[in-house]
């Protein structure tokens, strides 16, 4: 039995997942850069991190708390 899938619902979910992944990517870059000695952090990583942080501070990027991220990822796994 195959259920009809609304493509717009899937697109919304994919969009939400992409935004969450981008937020997680920025967080991961920050974590990696904090663990490396200063001289080992490459310029591209620093630029990406600074851009991501600037976008977050300016409200251009939606940020999530850890609890919210866990809840949303759990919901996606259930679907």
C-alpha positions, 0 to 999 in steps of 0.5 A: 500500500503506497501512500500519496506523498505531497511534494510540497511537504517533502520540499519544506522538510528538505529545506528545513533539514538543509538549514539545520545542516548548515547551522550544524556545519557552522557549529562544527567548524567552530568546534574544530577551529577552537581545538586547533592551535592558532597557527594550524587554522587555515584562512578558509576555515576562519573566513567560513566561521566568521561569515557564519557567526556574523550571519547568525549575529545579524539574524540572517541565519536561524539558530537552534538550541541543542534541545531544539535540534535534537527534537527536530532531528528526532521528528525527522527520524520518526517520519 
